[in-house]
Amino acid sequence: MNYADLFRITLPETALEVAALLVLIIDLAFLRRAALNVRASVAALLGIAGCIAALWLMPGGGMFSIDGTANTALLVTGGLVSVAQIGILVLTGLTLVFLVDAAFTRHVGEYVAIVLMSATGGLLIAGAQDLLIIFIGLELLSLGLYVITAFAKQSGRSAEAAMKYYLFGGMSAAFLLFGFSYLYGLTGSTNLHQVVLGSITSYGSGSPLFYVALVLVAAGLGFKVAAVPFHLWAPDAYEGAPAPAAAFIASVSKVASFALLIGIGMAILRPFGNVHMVRMVVVQDGSVLKHFDGLSYQWSLLLAILAAASMVVGNLAALAQISVRRLLAYSAIAHAGYMLTALAYLSSRGASAILYYILTYGVTTIAAFGVIGVIESATGTDRLDGFLGLSKRNPLLAAVLLVLFLSLAGIPPLVGFWAKFNLFAAVLSVDAGVIPFVLVALAVAFSAVSLYYYLQVLKRAYVMPAVDEAPIRVHPVTMIVLLLIAAAVVVLGCLPSLLQNWIAKF
């Protein structure tokens, strides 16, 4: 075990922790009596500086293992892991920008420090290759999410959402830990690749505990990405959390969780790194009696079921929402279903397509919550009626909302269209029978359904008359960031190869 490798590979996480400590010291020791907007601006700037430092210190590639081999690897970096980690840092920085005009708390230093520590957990699980590191990283990420959900202390909805989120999270952690303990008991290892190889032998012995372990792990991870039926926390957390916290939950935690699922999927697909699935064959008198492919088929089946349920329930439930926050929560469940489809039938192309999807979805969702935060400050509600006449009250904000929601619906030439196109094309390129085709057909059909509920918001912004025609003022920094994100959604939609080529370089 080389600790120099550990230090080098965790430099980004170290930078975030140092930044979190600096934010706390400067806010509590030097800015305690300063105006709230000054403290918020300084804390946000220090947090963003920490994210930039982490980006600068990110190693190009490497591995930390017990004996220097992949068989005992704990953490890796480089390739798609680096793409996910860069995405986590960029999205964390963007969510911190919206703190400059937020007034949900006076404890801005603590808020930024917790966000940075939570992002550290996201970085860890993106590169984790060991069950224990995965669990520690997930809990580090999740504990921060529970706390920032409850950060609006004057709001009963915030406390209620945090309590529900915490209880569901604790239950999912128990499921996940049970699943991991069974996998360790059956294979004798906590390394992902060794667990996959061990599963082939155990299937040969007909161990039913593997089925139990897989279901428990799928339940634990399904909660993290809000897949049906483990989604019940999402609408309440999205509705009750302060807008910047909801943006962080909807973007950064999703990127980290899907990066983890990609890592698990690739370990199942390629247990020896570059070598595809290993098969154990039982032969007697020259005839093949049985063959075992380890976790591959069962894992795909579980994910396919979760994907189909998430697409159906998420989109249908979103149709009935009058709270735009809850609408985005059910929409997020549906988007998780689209990505789980690609995870169920994973390939190298599919892994890149999922990262493309989750990064563009994360940026779009952050801006959507930025707009909702502005509307809430002006009207006191996130309900559909709060968006009435937005195009007259603030045409720029309405234009940003138009671009974001049409992109989430997958309308060309915006980036959301290419994200869905790449994802579905990657699923159909996998030769796995009729099920991938059925799942993609379901996804396309429900993408059309999703257009209806996104248009309900835009209809109120552009078509229906305003009850109050007073202009809505937006903080200049918030407006600039929202416009930049909307411009990026348009540019990346018109030039989709920009992001695709960047991901392909890793």
N, C-alpha and C positions, 0 to 999 in steps of 0.2 A: 504493500500500500504506500503510494508516493503522495505525501501531503502537499508537495509543491504543485503536483497536478491538480489536486483538489482546490488549492488556493487560486490557481490560474483559471480553472474552469468556472469557478464561482465568483469571479471578479465583478460581474454585473450585479449579482445579488448583494455582494459586499457594498457596492456603491449605493445601492438603494437603502441599505440599512444605515450607512453613514449619513446619507441625506435625511433619513427619517429622524435620526438623533439630532442633527443640526437644526432641523425645523423645530423640534421640541425645545431645544435650548434657547434658540433665538426668540421664539414666540413667547415662551414663559419668562425668560430672564430679561429681555430687552424691550419687548413690544407689548407688555401686559396692559399698559395704560394707553396705548395708541388706539386710534379709530379702527373700527372693525374692518373697513375696506382696505386700510393700509396693512393690517395684519394678514388679511386674506390674500392680498396681492403678493406680499413678501413670502408667505407660506407656499402659495402656488408656484411662484418663481423658483423657490428653492427645490420644491418637488420636481418641477420640470427640469431644473439643472441636474438633479439626481438621475432622472431618466436619460438625459443626454450623456452624462458621464458613464452610465451603465452601457449605453449604446457604443460609446467610444472604447470601452474596456472589453467589449464582447470578443471572446477568442474565436478565431476562424474555424477551429475544429479541434476535437480532442475527446478524451475519455478518462474517467476516473474509475478504477476498479481495484478489487482487493489484491489480485495477483498480477495485474497488468494485462489480463486477457479479457475478451468480450464475455466469457462465460461467467465472470463475477463482476461485470460492470454495474456501477451504481448510477453514474451520470454520464451523459454524452452531450456533445454540442457539435454544431456544424450541420450542413444540409437543411432539411426542412425544420429541424429543431431551432436553428438560428432564425429562420423566417418567422416561426411562431413567437420566439422571444422578442424579436424586433417589433413585431406587431403588438405584443403585450405592452412594451415600453412606450411605443408611440400612442397607443390608445389611452394608457394611463396618463400621459402628459396632456392629451386632449381633454380628458375628463376634469383634470385639475384646472384648466383654463376657466371653466364655467364657475369656479369658486369665487372669481373676482366680483361678481355681482350677486352672489347668493347671501341670504341672511338667515339661514335656517339654524345656525349655531354661532356661539361666540368662541367656541373651542376649536378654532380653525387649525391651530398647530397640531393638536391631537388628531384631528380628522385627516390631515395630509399625511401624518406619520403612519396612521393605520392603513391608509390607502397604499402607501409605499411598501409597508410590510406585507400586505395582502398580495401586492404585485410580485413580491419576492417568492411567495408560495407558487404563483403562476409560473414564474421562470423555472422553478425547481421541477414541477410536474411535467413541463414541456420536454425536459431532457431526461426524465427519470427512467431507469431501466431495472429498477428493483422495487418489489412490492412495498417494502418499508419506507423507502424514499417517496414513493407515490402517495402513501397514506399520510406521511408527515407534511408533504407539500400541499395536499388537498385540504388538510385541516388548517394549515397556516393561511391558506387562501380563504377558506370558508369562515373561520373565526373573525377575520377582518370584515367579511361581508355582513355577518350578523350584526356587528357593532355599528358599521356605518349606516345600516338600515334603520337603526334606532337613534340616529344622531340628532334628529329633530325632536328634542326633549319636550317641547311644548305641544307636540302633536300626538294625539291618542292613536291615530292610524299608524304612525311610524312605530310606536311601541308594540302595537298589536301585530303589525307585519313582521317585526323583528322576532317576536316571541314565536309566531308560527314558523318562520324561517328556521329559527334555532331548533325547534322541536323536530321538524321534518329533517333538518340537517343531521341532528344527533342520531335519529333513527337510521338514516341512510349510511352514516359512518359505521354504525353497528353492523348493518348488512354487509358493507364492504369489508370490514375487518373479519367478520365470520368467513366470508368467501375467501379472502386471502389466507386465513389460517388453514382452511381446508386444502387449498392449493399447496401450501407449504407442507402440510401433513402428507399429502399424496405424492408429492414430487421430491421432497427433501431439499428444496431450494427456494429462495425468494427472488432469484434472477428471472426476468421475464422469459428469456430464451430457454433457460433450463426448465422452467415450468411448462413451456410449450412442448419441449422434447419429452419431458416426463409424462405428459398427458397421453402421448401415443402408447407408451407401455401400459399405463393404467387403464386406458380404454380396452387394451387387449385383455386385461384381467377382468373387464366388465364392471369396474367400480362405479356404482351409481352416485357416489359422493361427488364425482366430477360435475354431474348435472346440477346437483345442489349448489356446488361452488360457483358454477357459471351463472346460475340464476341470481345468486346473492350478489355477485360482482356486477352483473348487469343492472340490478336494482340500485346498488350504490352509485354507480356511474350514471345511470339514467336520471337520478335525482339531480346530479350536478348540471346536466344539460337540459333539465326540465322536460324530459320525455314523458309522454303519457304511458302508464298511469302514475308517474312520480312527479307530476307537474303542479300539484295543488298549491305549493308555496309561491309559485311565480306571480300569479295575478295580484296577490296581496302584497308581496314584496315590491313589485313594480309600482303599485298604487301608493303604498305607504311610505316608501323611502324618499328622502330628499332627492330632487331631480339629478344633481351631480352623482349621488350614490347609485341611483337607479341606472344612470348611464354606465357607471363602472360595472355594476352587476350584469347588465345586458351585453356588455362588450368584452371587457377584459376577462371576466370569469369564463365566458363562453369560449373565447380563443384558447385559453389555457386548458379547459376541459376537453375540447375537441383535439387539441394537440396531443393530449394524453391518450385519447382514444385512437388517434392515428398511430402513436407509438405502440400501443398494444396490438392494434391490427397488423402493423408491419411485422411485429415479433411473431405473430401467429402465421402470417403469410410467408415470412422468411426467417425461420428459426436460426439459420446459420449466416445471417446478414445478407449476402448476395444470392444465396441458394433458396429456391422456392420450396414450398411445402414438402416435408418429409413424410413418407408413407411406410407403415409397417405392414408387411405381407406375410400371412401364414400359409405355408405351402406343405402339402402332404402328397407323396407319390407323384410329384410333378404338377399337381393341380393346386390352383389358388383357392384356399378355403375361405379366408377372410382377409380384409384389408382395413387398416385404421389410419385416418388422417388427423388424429389428434383433435384440437379444439375448433378447427376451421369450420366445419359444417354447422355445428351446434351454435357457435358464436354468430355466424351469419344469420341463422334462423332467428335467434333472439333479437338481433338488431333489426332485421326486416320486420318483425312483429311490432317492435317499438316504433319504427319509422312509419309504418302504415297507420297505427293508432294515433301518433302525434300529428300527422298531416290531417287526418279526418277531424279529430277532436279540436285541435288548435284552430283550424279555419272555420269550422261550424260555430264554435263558441265565440269567436271574434265577431261574427255577424251580429250578435245580440248585445254587444257592449255599447254603453253610452259614455263610459270613461275612456279617454284616449290612452291613458296609461295601461288600463287593463286590456284594451284592444292591442296595444303593442306587446303585452305579455303573451296573449294567446297567439299573436302573430309570431312571436319568438319561438313558441312551442311548435308551430307549423314549420318554421325555418329549420328547427332542430330535426324535424322529421325528414326534410329534404336531405340534410347532411348525413343523417343516419342511414339513408338509403345508399349513399356512396360508401359509407363505412361498412355496410353489410356485404358489399361486393367490391372490396378494396383492391386497388392496383396502384402502381407508382403514379400513374396519371390521375387516378382518383384522389390520392393523397394531396397532390398539388392543387387539384380542383377544389377540394374541401378547404384548404388554407386560403385560396383565392376568395372563396365564398365567405368564409368567416371573417376575413380581414375587411372586405368591402362592406359586409353586413354590419360589422362592429363600428366602423367609421360612420356609416349612415345612421345607425341607431343612436350613437352619441349625439349627433346633430339633431336628431328628432327629439331627444330628451332636452336638448338645449332650447329648442323652440317651445316645447311644452312648459319648461321652466319660466320662460318669458311670458307666455300666455297666463300661466298661473299667477305670476306676480301682478299682472295687469288686471285680471278678471276674478282671481280668487278661486278658480275652478279649472279642472282638466277635462270637464265634460264637453261633449260635442258642441253645446251651445256657446261655450267660451270662445269658439273659433269663428262665430258668426261675423261676417263682414271683415275678416282679417285683411283681405286684399285692399280694402279702402283705409283701414286703420294703420297698416304698415305693409306696403306693396312688396318691399324687399323680403320681409320675413315670410310673407305668403308665397313668394317665388321659391324661397329655400324649401318651404314645406312641400310645395308642388314637386320639386325635383326629388326630394328625399322619398316621399311616399310612392311616386311613380317608379322609382328605382326599386324600392322594397317589393312592389307588385311585379317587377320584372318586365317593365315596358322598355322596348328599345328606343333610342340607342344608349340608354343609361347603363351604368355598370352592373346593376342588379340583373339585367337581362343576360349579360355575358356570364355572370357568375352562375346563374341557373343553367344556361346552355352548356357551359363547360362541365358542370356537375353531372347533368343528365347524360351528356355524351360519354363521359367517363364510365358511368354505370352500364350503359348499353354496349360499351366496348369489351366488357367482361363476358366471356362465354360461360354463362351459368344457367342456361335454360330460360324458362318463360317468366320466372318470378321477377328478375330485374326489370323486364319489359313492363310487367303489370305495375310494379312500384313507380316506374317513371311515368306511366300513363296516369296513375293516380296523382302524382305530384303535379303534372301539367294541368290536369283537370282542376285541382284545388288551387293552383296558382291563379287560374281564371276566377275562381270564387273569391280569392283574396282581393282581387281588384275592386270588388263591390264595397268592402268595408274601408279600404283606403280612400275610395272616391267619396264615401259618406263624409269624411273629414274635409276633403277638398271642396265638396259641394257647399259646405257651410262657409268655407273661407272665400269662395269666389262667386257663388250664385245667390245664396240666401242673404237677405239684408241684415245689417248690423243693428243690434238693439242700442248700443252705445257707439257713436262714431268718433269718439275721442281718439287721437293718435296713440299708438302704443310705442313707448320709447324703449330702446334697447341699448345696453351698455356698449360703447364702441368696440371694446375688445371682443365681447361675445358676438357682435354682429360680424366683425371681420372674420372670426374663426368659422362662423356658420356659412358665410359666403365662400370662404376658401374650400370648406368641405363640399358644399354644393357644386362649386366649380370642378373639384376633383372628381366628383361623381359623374359629371358630364364628360370631362376630358378622358377619364379612364373608360367610359362607355364608348366614346368615339374612337379611342385608341386602346383597345383591350390588350394588345400585345405588350404595352409598357409594363404592366404589372406581371403578366405571364412570363415575360423574358426575365424580369428581375427575380422572380421565384425560381426560374429554371437555372439561374447562375449558381445557386447554392447547392 
